[in-house]
Amino acid sequence: MTDLNPDAEVQTAAEWLANAKDRPSPIIPEIRSRFGLEPLQAVEAIRRAQALRWARAS
């Protein structure tokens, strides 16, 4: 990843996933290719997306 702030890309991926009506499958390769994330960053984006969904549901 060439971004100077990789955390921003993780957050962008999380927001994209949280707003996605249909989750692509398999999700990790999709997030990695779409946002240029490393595997652990993709997992973190999924975790953050779930937290965003739960926060909206409350």
PDBQT receptor file of N, H, CA, C and O in Angstrom, charges set to zero:
ATOM      1  N   MET A   1       0.849  -1.171   0.000  1.00  0.00    +0.000 N 
ATOM      2  CA  MET A   1       0.000   0.000   0.000  1.00  0.00    +0.000 C 
ATOM      3  C   MET A   1       0.893   1.232   0.000  1.00  0.00    +0.000 C 
ATOM      4  O   MET A   1       1.869   1.303   0.746  1.00  0.00    +0.000 OA
ATOM      5  N   THR A   2       0.553   2.193  -0.836  1.00  0.00    +0.000 N 
ATOM      6  H   THR A   2      -0.240   2.135  -1.443  1.00  0.00    +0.000 HD
ATOM      7  CA  THR A   2       1.373   3.388  -0.944  1.00  0.00    +0.000 C 
ATOM      8  C   THR A   2       0.783   4.582  -0.209  1.00  0.00    +0.000 C 
ATOM      9  O   THR A   2       1.409   5.640  -0.145  1.00  0.00    +0.000 OA
ATOM     10  N   ASP A   3      -0.397   4.427   0.337  1.00  0.00    +0.000 N 
ATOM     11  H   ASP A   3      -0.906   3.567   0.284  1.00  0.00    +0.000 HD
ATOM     12  CA  ASP A   3      -1.049   5.524   1.053  1.00  0.00    +0.000 C 
ATOM     13  C   ASP A   3      -0.229   5.897   2.283  1.00  0.00    +0.000 C 
ATOM     14  O   ASP A   3       0.266   5.025   2.996  1.00  0.00    +0.000 OA
ATOM     15  N   LEU A   4      -0.091   7.186   2.526  1.00  0.00    +0.000 N 
ATOM     16  H   LEU A   4      -0.494   7.895   1.947  1.00  0.00    +0.000 HD
ATOM     17  CA  LEU A   4       0.655   7.635   3.701  1.00  0.00    +0.000 C 
ATOM     18  C   LEU A   4      -0.116   7.392   4.987  1.00  0.00    +0.000 C 
ATOM     19  O   LEU A   4       0.483   7.335   6.060  1.00  0.00    +0.000 OA
ATOM     20  N   ASN A   5      -1.427   7.248   4.901  1.00  0.00    +0.000 N 
ATOM     21  H   ASN A   5      -1.914   7.294   4.029  1.00  0.00    +0.000 HD
ATOM     22  CA  ASN A   5      -2.246   6.979   6.074  1.00  0.00    +0.000 C 
ATOM     23  C   ASN A   5      -3.091   5.735   5.800  1.00  0.00    +0.000 C 
ATOM     24  O   ASN A   5      -4.250   5.850   5.401  1.00  0.00    +0.000 OA
ATOM     25  N   PRO A   6      -2.515   4.540   6.012  1.00  0.00    +0.000 N 
ATOM     26  CA  PRO A   6      -3.260   3.321   5.699  1.00  0.00    +0.000 C 
ATOM     27  C   PRO A   6      -4.530   3.181   6.518  1.00  0.00    +0.000 C 
ATOM     28  O   PRO A   6      -5.478   2.530   6.079  1.00  0.00    +0.000 OA
ATOM     29  N   ASP A   7      -4.567   3.787   7.713  1.00  0.00    +0.000 N 
ATOM     30  H   ASP A   7      -3.797   4.316   8.070  1.00  0.00    +0.000 HD
ATOM     31  CA  ASP A   7      -5.763   3.708   8.536  1.00  0.00    +0.000 C 
ATOM     32  C   ASP A   7      -6.947   4.374   7.845  1.00  0.00    +0.000 C 
ATOM     33  O   ASP A   7      -8.087   3.942   8.014  1.00  0.00    +0.000 OA
ATOM     34  N   ALA A   8      -6.688   5.415   7.075  1.00  0.00    +0.000 N 
ATOM     35  H   ALA A   8      -5.762   5.767   6.938  1.00  0.00    +0.000 HD
ATOM     36  CA  ALA A   8      -7.763   6.093   6.339  1.00  0.00    +0.000 C 
ATOM     37  C   ALA A   8      -8.338   5.156   5.280  1.00  0.00    +0.000 C 
ATOM     38  O   ALA A   8      -9.549   5.147   5.063  1.00  0.00    +0.000 OA
ATOM     39  N   GLU A   9      -7.493   4.370   4.621  1.00  0.00    +0.000 N 
ATOM     40  H   GLU A   9      -6.509   4.377   4.798  1.00  0.00    +0.000 HD
ATOM     41  CA  GLU A   9      -7.989   3.424   3.627  1.00  0.00    +0.000 C 
ATOM     42  C   GLU A   9      -8.801   2.312   4.286  1.00  0.00    +0.000 C 
ATOM     43  O   GLU A   9      -9.800   1.860   3.727  1.00  0.00    +0.000 OA
ATOM     44  N   VAL A  10      -8.382   1.874   5.458  1.00  0.00    +0.000 N 
ATOM     45  H   VAL A  10      -7.571   2.241   5.913  1.00  0.00    +0.000 HD
ATOM     46  CA  VAL A  10      -9.145   0.861   6.194  1.00  0.00    +0.000 C 
ATOM     47  C   VAL A  10     -10.519   1.420   6.535  1.00  0.00    +0.000 C 
ATOM     48  O   VAL A  10     -11.524   0.726   6.378  1.00  0.00    +0.000 OA
ATOM     49  N   GLN A  11     -10.573   2.657   6.995  1.00  0.00    +0.000 N 
ATOM     50  H   GLN A  11      -9.757   3.220   7.122  1.00  0.00    +0.000 HD
ATOM     51  CA  GLN A  11     -11.853   3.284   7.339  1.00  0.00    +0.000 C 
ATOM     52  C   GLN A  11     -12.727   3.457   6.104  1.00  0.00    +0.000 C 
ATOM     53  O   GLN A  11     -13.938   3.244   6.165  1.00  0.00    +0.000 OA
ATOM     54  N   THR A  12     -12.127   3.840   4.992  1.00  0.00    +0.000 N 
ATOM     55  H   THR A  12     -11.144   4.014   4.942  1.00  0.00    +0.000 HD
ATOM     56  CA  THR A  12     -12.879   3.987   3.740  1.00  0.00    +0.000 C 
ATOM     57  C   THR A  12     -13.484   2.648   3.324  1.00  0.00    +0.000 C 
ATOM     58  O   THR A  12     -14.647   2.580   2.925  1.00  0.00    +0.000 OA
ATOM     59  N   ALA A  13     -12.695   1.599   3.419  1.00  0.00    +0.000 N 
ATOM     60  H   ALA A  13     -11.751   1.654   3.742  1.00  0.00    +0.000 HD
ATOM     61  CA  ALA A  13     -13.187   0.259   3.084  1.00  0.00    +0.000 C 
ATOM     62  C   ALA A  13     -14.308  -0.158   4.026  1.00  0.00    +0.000 C 
ATOM     63  O   ALA A  13     -15.295  -0.752   3.592  1.00  0.00    +0.000 OA
ATOM     64  N   ALA A  14     -14.162   0.148   5.302  1.00  0.00    +0.000 N 
ATOM     65  H   ALA A  14     -13.360   0.630   5.654  1.00  0.00    +0.000 HD
ATOM     66  CA  ALA A  14     -15.193  -0.197   6.284  1.00  0.00    +0.000 C 
ATOM     67  C   ALA A  14     -16.502   0.527   5.980  1.00  0.00    +0.000 C 
ATOM     68  O   ALA A  14     -17.577  -0.070   6.051  1.00  0.00    +0.000 OA
ATOM     69  N   GLU A  15     -16.412   1.796   5.646  1.00  0.00    +0.000 N 
ATOM     70  H   GLU A  15     -15.539   2.280   5.588  1.00  0.00    +0.000 HD
ATOM     71  CA  GLU A  15     -17.620   2.559   5.330  1.00  0.00    +0.000 C 
ATOM     72  C   GLU A  15     -18.276   2.036   4.060  1.00  0.00    +0.000 C 
ATOM     73  O   GLU A  15     -19.501   1.930   3.988  1.00  0.00    +0.000 OA
ATOM     74  N   TRP A  16     -17.464   1.708   3.060  1.00  0.00    +0.000 N 
ATOM     75  H   TRP A  16     -16.470   1.794   3.118  1.00  0.00    +0.000 HD
ATOM     76  CA  TRP A  16     -18.000   1.138   1.830  1.00  0.00    +0.000 C 
ATOM     77  C   TRP A  16     -18.744  -0.162   2.137  1.00  0.00    +0.000 C 
ATOM     78  O   TRP A  16     -19.859  -0.372   1.662  1.00  0.00    +0.000 OA
ATOM     79  N   LEU A  17     -18.121  -1.030   2.933  1.00  0.00    +0.000 N 
ATOM     80  H   LEU A  17     -17.215  -0.859   3.319  1.00  0.00    +0.000 HD
ATOM     81  CA  LEU A  17     -18.730  -2.316   3.254  1.00  0.00    +0.000 C 
ATOM     82  C   LEU A  17     -19.985  -2.143   4.104  1.00  0.00    +0.000 C 
ATOM     83  O   LEU A  17     -20.980  -2.832   3.882  1.00  0.00    +0.000 OA
ATOM     84  N   ALA A  18     -19.949  -1.240   5.064  1.00  0.00    +0.000 N 
ATOM     85  H   ALA A  18     -19.141  -0.680   5.244  1.00  0.00    +0.000 HD
ATOM     86  CA  ALA A  18     -21.112  -1.016   5.920  1.00  0.00    +0.000 C 
ATOM     87  C   ALA A  18     -22.304  -0.511   5.119  1.00  0.00    +0.000 C 
ATOM     88  O   ALA A  18     -23.452  -0.777   5.473  1.00  0.00    +0.000 OA
ATOM     89  N   ASN A  19     -22.034   0.216   4.041  1.00  0.00    +0.000 N 
ATOM     90  H   ASN A  19     -21.101   0.433   3.753  1.00  0.00    +0.000 HD
ATOM     91  CA  ASN A  19     -23.107   0.770   3.213  1.00  0.00    +0.000 C 
ATOM     92  C   ASN A  19     -23.514  -0.144   2.063  1.00  0.00    +0.000 C 
ATOM     93  O   ASN A  19     -24.504   0.126   1.383  1.00  0.00    +0.000 OA
ATOM     94  N   ALA A  20     -22.770  -1.217   1.837  1.00  0.00    +0.000 N 
ATOM     95  H   ALA A  20     -21.966  -1.437   2.389  1.00  0.00    +0.000 HD
ATOM     96  CA  ALA A  20     -23.052  -2.119   0.714  1.00  0.00    +0.000 C 
ATOM     97  C   ALA A  20     -24.355  -2.873   0.954  1.00  0.00    +0.000 C 
ATOM     98  O   ALA A  20     -24.560  -3.468   2.012  1.00  0.00    +0.000 OA
ATOM     99  N   LYS A  21     -25.226  -2.836  -0.045  1.00  0.00    +0.000 N 
ATOM    100  H   LYS A  21     -25.059  -2.352  -0.904  1.00  0.00    +0.000 HD
ATOM    101  CA  LYS A  21     -26.485  -3.576   0.074  1.00  0.00    +0.000 C 
ATOM    102  C   LYS A  21     -26.239  -5.075  -0.071  1.00  0.00    +0.000 C 
ATOM    103  O   LYS A  21     -26.817  -5.881   0.659  1.00  0.00    +0.000 OA
ATOM    104  N   ASP A  22     -25.382  -5.438  -1.012  1.00  0.00    +0.000 N 
ATOM    105  H   ASP A  22     -24.913  -4.783  -1.605  1.00  0.00    +0.000 HD
ATOM    106  CA  ASP A  22     -25.024  -6.839  -1.231  1.00  0.00    +0.000 C 
ATOM    107  C   ASP A  22     -23.532  -6.998  -0.975  1.00  0.00    +0.000 C 
ATOM    108  O   ASP A  22     -22.705  -6.412  -1.673  1.00  0.00    +0.000 OA
ATOM    109  N   ARG A  23     -23.198  -7.800   0.036  1.00  0.00    +0.000 N 
ATOM    110  H   ARG A  23     -23.870  -8.276   0.602  1.00  0.00    +0.000 HD
ATOM    111  CA  ARG A  23     -21.784  -8.036   0.333  1.00  0.00    +0.000 C 
ATOM    112  C   ARG A  23     -21.190  -8.962  -0.703  1.00  0.00    +0.000 C 
ATOM    113  O   ARG A  23     -21.727 -10.042  -0.952  1.00  0.00    +0.000 OA
ATOM    114  N   PRO A  24     -20.079  -8.553  -1.316  1.00  0.00    +0.000 N 
ATOM    115  CA  PRO A  24     -19.430  -9.451  -2.272  1.00  0.00    +0.000 C 
ATOM    116  C   PRO A  24     -18.866 -10.673  -1.554  1.00  0.00    +0.000 C 
ATOM    117  O   PRO A  24     -18.546 -10.624  -0.366  1.00  0.00    +0.000 OA
ATOM    118  N   SER A  25     -18.754 -11.754  -2.293  1.00  0.00    +0.000 N 
ATOM    119  H   SER A  25     -19.015 -11.793  -3.257  1.00  0.00    +0.000 HD
ATOM    120  CA  SER A  25     -18.219 -12.971  -1.698  1.00  0.00    +0.000 C 
ATOM    121  C   SER A  25     -17.227 -13.585  -2.681  1.00  0.00    +0.000 C 
ATOM    122  O   SER A  25     -17.559 -13.739  -3.856  1.00  0.00    +0.000 OA
ATOM    123  N   PRO A  26     -16.050 -13.930  -2.249  1.00  0.00    +0.000 N 
ATOM    124  CA  PRO A  26     -15.459 -13.758  -0.923  1.00  0.00    +0.000 C 
ATOM    125  C   PRO A  26     -15.071 -12.301  -0.680  1.00  0.00    +0.000 C 
ATOM    126  O   PRO A  26     -14.597 -11.610  -1.582  1.00  0.00    +0.000 OA
ATOM    127  N   ILE A  27     -15.275 -11.866   0.520  1.00  0.00    +0.000 N 
ATOM    128  H   ILE A  27     -15.660 -12.428   1.253  1.00  0.00    +0.000 HD
ATOM    129  CA  ILE A  27     -15.154 -10.452   0.859  1.00  0.00    +0.000 C 
ATOM    130  C   ILE A  27     -13.705  -9.974   0.975  1.00  0.00    +0.000 C 
ATOM    131  O   ILE A  27     -13.388  -8.877   0.514  1.00  0.00    +0.000 OA
ATOM    132  N   ILE A  28     -12.840 -10.753   1.565  1.00  0.00    +0.000 N 
ATOM    133  H   ILE A  28     -13.097 -11.644   1.939  1.00  0.00    +0.000 HD
ATOM    134  CA  ILE A  28     -11.459 -10.287   1.786  1.00  0.00    +0.000 C 
ATOM    135  C   ILE A  28     -10.741 -10.015   0.465  1.00  0.00    +0.000 C 
ATOM    136  O   ILE A  28     -10.133  -8.953   0.332  1.00  0.00    +0.000 OA
ATOM    137  N   PRO A  29     -10.779 -10.921  -0.521  1.00  0.00    +0.000 N 
ATOM    138  CA  PRO A  29     -10.132 -10.583  -1.797  1.00  0.00    +0.000 C 
ATOM    139  C   PRO A  29     -10.740  -9.342  -2.463  1.00  0.00    +0.000 C 
ATOM    140  O   PRO A  29     -10.023  -8.554  -3.080  1.00  0.00    +0.000 OA
ATOM    141  N   GLU A  30     -12.041  -9.173  -2.338  1.00  0.00    +0.000 N 
ATOM    142  H   GLU A  30     -12.623  -9.813  -1.836  1.00  0.00    +0.000 HD
ATOM    143  CA  GLU A  30     -12.692  -7.994  -2.918  1.00  0.00    +0.000 C 
ATOM    144  C   GLU A  30     -12.193  -6.707  -2.264  1.00  0.00    +0.000 C 
ATOM    145  O   GLU A  30     -11.860  -5.749  -2.961  1.00  0.00    +0.000 OA
ATOM    146  N   ILE A  31     -12.140  -6.678  -0.944  1.00  0.00    +0.000 N 
ATOM    147  H   ILE A  31     -12.410  -7.456  -0.378  1.00  0.00    +0.000 HD
ATOM    148  CA  ILE A  31     -11.655  -5.488  -0.229  1.00  0.00    +0.000 C 
ATOM    149  C   ILE A  31     -10.185  -5.236  -0.557  1.00  0.00    +0.000 C 
ATOM    150  O   ILE A  31      -9.779  -4.092  -0.758  1.00  0.00    +0.000 OA
ATOM    151  N   ARG A  32      -9.401  -6.290  -0.610  1.00  0.00    +0.000 N 
ATOM    152  H   ARG A  32      -9.731  -7.219  -0.447  1.00  0.00    +0.000 HD
ATOM    153  CA  ARG A  32      -7.973  -6.118  -0.909  1.00  0.00    +0.000 C 
ATOM    154  C   ARG A  32      -7.760  -5.534  -2.295  1.00  0.00    +0.000 C 
ATOM    155  O   ARG A  32      -6.949  -4.626  -2.470  1.00  0.00    +0.000 OA
ATOM    156  N   SER A  33      -8.476  -6.044  -3.268  1.00  0.00    +0.000 N 
ATOM    157  H   SER A  33      -9.136  -6.782  -3.126  1.00  0.00    +0.000 HD
ATOM    158  CA  SER A  33      -8.266  -5.545  -4.635  1.00  0.00    +0.000 C 
ATOM    159  C   SER A  33      -8.871  -4.159  -4.823  1.00  0.00    +0.000 C 
ATOM    160  O   SER A  33      -8.288  -3.329  -5.522  1.00  0.00    +0.000 OA
ATOM    161  N   ARG A  34     -10.012  -3.891  -4.225  1.00  0.00    +0.000 N 
ATOM    162  H   ARG A  34     -10.485  -4.565  -3.657  1.00  0.00    +0.000 HD
ATOM    163  CA  ARG A  34     -10.688  -2.600  -4.392  1.00  0.00    +0.000 C 
ATOM    164  C   ARG A  34      -9.943  -1.465  -3.690  1.00  0.00    +0.000 C 
ATOM    165  O   ARG A  34      -9.873  -0.352  -4.210  1.00  0.00    +0.000 OA
ATOM    166  N   PHE A  35      -9.381  -1.749  -2.501  1.00  0.00    +0.000 N 
ATOM    167  H   PHE A  35      -9.438  -2.654  -2.079  1.00  0.00    +0.000 HD
ATOM    168  CA  PHE A  35      -8.765  -0.693  -1.695  1.00  0.00    +0.000 C 
ATOM    169  C   PHE A  35      -7.260  -0.850  -1.515  1.00  0.00    +0.000 C 
ATOM    170  O   PHE A  35      -6.627  -0.001  -0.888  1.00  0.00    +0.000 OA
ATOM    171  N   GLY A  36      -6.677  -1.919  -2.051  1.00  0.00    +0.000 N 
ATOM    172  H   GLY A  36      -7.191  -2.609  -2.561  1.00  0.00    +0.000 HD
ATOM    173  CA  GLY A  36      -5.237  -2.113  -1.960  1.00  0.00    +0.000 C 
ATOM    174  C   GLY A  36      -4.740  -2.396  -0.551  1.00  0.00    +0.000 C 
ATOM    175  O   GLY A  36      -3.647  -1.973  -0.174  1.00  0.00    +0.000 OA
ATOM    176  N   LEU A  37      -5.546  -3.114   0.228  1.00  0.00    +0.000 N 
ATOM    177  H   LEU A  37      -6.434  -3.458  -0.078  1.00  0.00    +0.000 HD
ATOM    178  CA  LEU A  37      -5.188  -3.393   1.615  1.00  0.00    +0.000 C 
ATOM    179  C   LEU A  37      -4.441  -4.713   1.752  1.00  0.00    +0.000 C 
ATOM    180  O   LEU A  37      -4.547  -5.603   0.908  1.00  0.00    +0.000 OA
ATOM    181  N   GLU A  38      -3.692  -4.811   2.825  1.00  0.00    +0.000 N 
ATOM    182  H   GLU A  38      -3.606  -4.088   3.510  1.00  0.00    +0.000 HD
ATOM    183  CA  GLU A  38      -3.065  -6.066   3.222  1.00  0.00    +0.000 C 
ATOM    184  C   GLU A  38      -4.140  -6.936   3.891  1.00  0.00    +0.000 C 
ATOM    185  O   GLU A  38      -5.184  -6.418   4.285  1.00  0.00    +0.000 OA
ATOM    186  N   PRO A  39      -3.902  -8.248   4.026  1.00  0.00    +0.000 N 
ATOM    187  CA  PRO A  39      -4.926  -9.125   4.617  1.00  0.00    +0.000 C 
ATOM    188  C   PRO A  39      -5.416  -8.674   5.997  1.00  0.00    +0.000 C 
ATOM    189  O   PRO A  39      -6.622  -8.654   6.246  1.00  0.00    +0.000 OA
ATOM    190  N   LEU A  40      -4.498  -8.314   6.890  1.00  0.00    +0.000 N 
ATOM    191  H   LEU A  40      -3.518  -8.330   6.687  1.00  0.00    +0.000 HD
ATOM    192  CA  LEU A  40      -4.932  -7.895   8.226  1.00  0.00    +0.000 C 
ATOM    193  C   LEU A  40      -5.718  -6.581   8.189  1.00  0.00    +0.000 C 
ATOM    194  O   LEU A  40      -6.621  -6.371   8.999  1.00  0.00    +0.000 OA
ATOM    195  N   GLN A  41      -5.374  -5.709   7.258  1.00  0.00    +0.000 N 
ATOM    196  H   GLN A  41      -4.640  -5.879   6.600  1.00  0.00    +0.000 HD
ATOM    197  CA  GLN A  41      -6.128  -4.468   7.107  1.00  0.00    +0.000 C 
ATOM    198  C   GLN A  41      -7.535  -4.763   6.597  1.00  0.00    +0.000 C 
ATOM    199  O   GLN A  41      -8.491  -4.111   7.017  1.00  0.00    +0.000 OA
ATOM    200  N   ALA A  42      -7.672  -5.724   5.707  1.00  0.00    +0.000 N 
ATOM    201  H   ALA A  42      -6.895  -6.253   5.366  1.00  0.00    +0.000 HD
ATOM    202  CA  ALA A  42      -8.993  -6.109   5.210  1.00  0.00    +0.000 C 
ATOM    203  C   ALA A  42      -9.859  -6.652   6.343  1.00  0.00    +0.000 C 
ATOM    204  O   ALA A  42     -11.046  -6.339   6.433  1.00  0.00    +0.000 OA
ATOM    205  N   VAL A  43      -9.259  -7.464   7.198  1.00  0.00    +0.000 N 
ATOM    206  H   VAL A  43      -8.294  -7.718   7.125  1.00  0.00    +0.000 HD
ATOM    207  CA  VAL A  43      -9.995  -8.001   8.355  1.00  0.00    +0.000 C 
ATOM    208  C   VAL A  43     -10.406  -6.856   9.280  1.00  0.00    +0.000 C 
ATOM    209  O   VAL A  43     -11.526  -6.853   9.791  1.00  0.00    +0.000 OA
ATOM    210  N   GLU A  44      -9.535  -5.904   9.500  1.00  0.00    +0.000 N 
ATOM    211  H   GLU A  44      -8.625  -5.907   9.086  1.00  0.00    +0.000 HD
ATOM    212  CA  GLU A  44      -9.863  -4.748  10.340  1.00  0.00    +0.000 C 
ATOM    213  C   GLU A  44     -11.000  -3.944   9.714  1.00  0.00    +0.000 C 
ATOM    214  O   GLU A  44     -11.871  -3.457  10.435  1.00  0.00    +0.000 OA
ATOM    215  N   ALA A  45     -11.010  -3.797   8.405  1.00  0.00    +0.000 N 
ATOM    216  H   ALA A  45     -10.302  -4.193   7.820  1.00  0.00    +0.000 HD
ATOM    217  CA  ALA A  45     -12.088  -3.081   7.726  1.00  0.00    +0.000 C 
ATOM    218  C   ALA A  45     -13.423  -3.799   7.932  1.00  0.00    +0.000 C 
ATOM    219  O   ALA A  45     -14.450  -3.151   8.136  1.00  0.00    +0.000 OA
ATOM    220  N   ILE A  46     -13.415  -5.117   7.881  1.00  0.00    +0.000 N 
ATOM    221  H   ILE A  46     -12.581  -5.644   7.715  1.00  0.00    +0.000 HD
ATOM    222  CA  ILE A  46     -14.635  -5.895   8.124  1.00  0.00    +0.000 C 
ATOM    223  C   ILE A  46     -15.107  -5.696   9.562  1.00  0.00    +0.000 C 
ATOM    224  O   ILE A  46     -16.301  -5.531   9.811  1.00  0.00    +0.000 OA
ATOM    225  N   ARG A  47     -14.177  -5.711  10.496  1.00  0.00    +0.000 N 
ATOM    226  H   ARG A  47     -13.206  -5.845  10.293  1.00  0.00    +0.000 HD
ATOM    227  CA  ARG A  47     -14.526  -5.500  11.902  1.00  0.00    +0.000 C 
ATOM    228  C   ARG A  47     -15.153  -4.120  12.100  1.00  0.00    +0.000 C 
ATOM    229  O   ARG A  47     -16.173  -3.983  12.776  1.00  0.00    +0.000 OA
ATOM    230  N   ARG A  48     -14.538  -3.110  11.510  1.00  0.00    +0.000 N 
ATOM    231  H   ARG A  48     -13.710  -3.221  10.961  1.00  0.00    +0.000 HD
ATOM    232  CA  ARG A  48     -15.068  -1.749  11.637  1.00  0.00    +0.000 C 
ATOM    233  C   ARG A  48     -16.433  -1.607  10.964  1.00  0.00    +0.000 C 
ATOM    234  O   ARG A  48     -17.312  -0.915  11.478  1.00  0.00    +0.000 OA
ATOM    235  N   ALA A  49     -16.607  -2.254   9.828  1.00  0.00    +0.000 N 
ATOM    236  H   ALA A  49     -15.893  -2.817   9.411  1.00  0.00    +0.000 HD
ATOM    237  CA  ALA A  49     -17.895  -2.200   9.130  1.00  0.00    +0.000 C 
ATOM    238  C   ALA A  49     -18.995  -2.795   9.996  1.00  0.00    +0.000 C 
ATOM    239  O   ALA A  49     -20.096  -2.250  10.069  1.00  0.00    +0.000 OA
ATOM    240  N   GLN A  50     -18.703  -3.897  10.645  1.00  0.00    +0.000 N 
ATOM    241  H   GLN A  50     -17.808  -4.340  10.587  1.00  0.00    +0.000 HD
ATOM    242  CA  GLN A  50     -19.690  -4.507  11.533  1.00  0.00    +0.000 C 
ATOM    243  C   GLN A  50     -20.025  -3.574  12.691  1.00  0.00    +0.000 C 
ATOM    244  O   GLN A  50     -21.191  -3.444  13.062  1.00  0.00    +0.000 OA
ATOM    245  N   ALA A  51     -19.020  -2.929  13.260  1.00  0.00    +0.000 N 
ATOM    246  H   ALA A  51     -18.073  -3.035  12.958  1.00  0.00    +0.000 HD
ATOM    247  CA  ALA A  51     -19.253  -1.989  14.350  1.00  0.00    +0.000 C 
ATOM    248  C   ALA A  51     -20.126  -0.815  13.876  1.00  0.00    +0.000 C 
ATOM    249  O   ALA A  51     -21.002  -0.354  14.607  1.00  0.00    +0.000 OA
ATOM    250  N   LEU A  52     -19.880  -0.342  12.654  1.00  0.00    +0.000 N 
ATOM    251  H   LEU A  52     -19.168  -0.717  12.060  1.00  0.00    +0.000 HD
ATOM    252  CA  LEU A  52     -20.712   0.733  12.100  1.00  0.00    +0.000 C 
ATOM    253  C   LEU A  52     -22.164   0.286  11.934  1.00  0.00    +0.000 C 
ATOM    254  O   LEU A  52     -23.087   1.037  12.250  1.00  0.00    +0.000 OA
ATOM    255  N   ARG A  53     -22.360  -0.922  11.446  1.00  0.00    +0.000 N 
ATOM    256  H   ARG A  53     -21.610  -1.531  11.190  1.00  0.00    +0.000 HD
ATOM    257  CA  ARG A  53     -23.723  -1.451  11.281  1.00  0.00    +0.000 C 
ATOM    258  C   ARG A  53     -24.426  -1.566  12.628  1.00  0.00    +0.000 C 
ATOM    259  O   ARG A  53     -25.599  -1.214  12.746  1.00  0.00    +0.000 OA
ATOM    260  N   TRP A  54     -23.721  -2.055  13.639  1.00  0.00    +0.000 N 
ATOM    261  H   TRP A  54     -22.768  -2.341  13.543  1.00  0.00    +0.000 HD
ATOM    262  CA  TRP A  54     -24.326  -2.187  14.965  1.00  0.00    +0.000 C 
ATOM    263  C   TRP A  54     -24.669  -0.827  15.545  1.00  0.00    +0.000 C 
ATOM    264  O   TRP A  54     -25.723  -0.656  16.157  1.00  0.00    +0.000 OA
ATOM    265  N   ALA A  55     -23.780   0.142  15.354  1.00  0.00    +0.000 N 
ATOM    266  H   ALA A  55     -22.924   0.003  14.856  1.00  0.00    +0.000 HD
ATOM    267  CA  ALA A  55     -24.037   1.488  15.875  1.00  0.00    +0.000 C 
ATOM    268  C   ALA A  55     -25.268   2.109  15.217  1.00  0.00    +0.000 C 
ATOM    269  O   ALA A  55     -26.047   2.796  15.877  1.00  0.00    +0.000 OA
ATOM    270  N   ARG A  56     -25.441   1.869  13.933  1.00  0.00    +0.000 N 
ATOM    271  H   ARG A  56     -24.808   1.310  13.397  1.00  0.00    +0.000 HD
ATOM    272  CA  ARG A  56     -26.618   2.408  13.225  1.00  0.00    +0.000 C 
ATOM    273  C   ARG A  56     -27.895   1.746  13.685  1.00  0.00    +0.000 C 
ATOM    274  O   ARG A  56     -28.950   2.381  13.707  1.00  0.00    +0.000 OA
ATOM    275  N   ALA A  57     -27.817   0.467  14.055  1.00  0.00    +0.000 N 
ATOM    276  H   ALA A  57     -26.960  -0.049  14.036  1.00  0.00    +0.000 HD
ATOM    277  CA  ALA A  57     -28.993  -0.283  14.466  1.00  0.00    +0.000 C 
ATOM    278  C   ALA A  57     -29.467   0.126  15.859  1.00  0.00    +0.000 C 
ATOM    279  O   ALA A  57     -30.619  -0.113  16.220  1.00  0.00    +0.000 OA
ATOM    280  N   SER A  58     -28.591   0.735  16.631  1.00  0.00    +0.000 N 
ATOM    281  H   SER A  58     -27.655   0.930  16.337  1.00  0.00    +0.000 HD
ATOM    282  CA  SER A  58     -28.948   1.110  18.012  1.00  0.00    +0.000 C 
ATOM    283  C   SER A  58     -29.809   2.334  18.066  1.00  0.00    +0.000 C 
ATOM    284  O   SER A  58     -30.191   2.773  19.151  1.00  0.00    +0.000 OA
TER     285      SER A  58
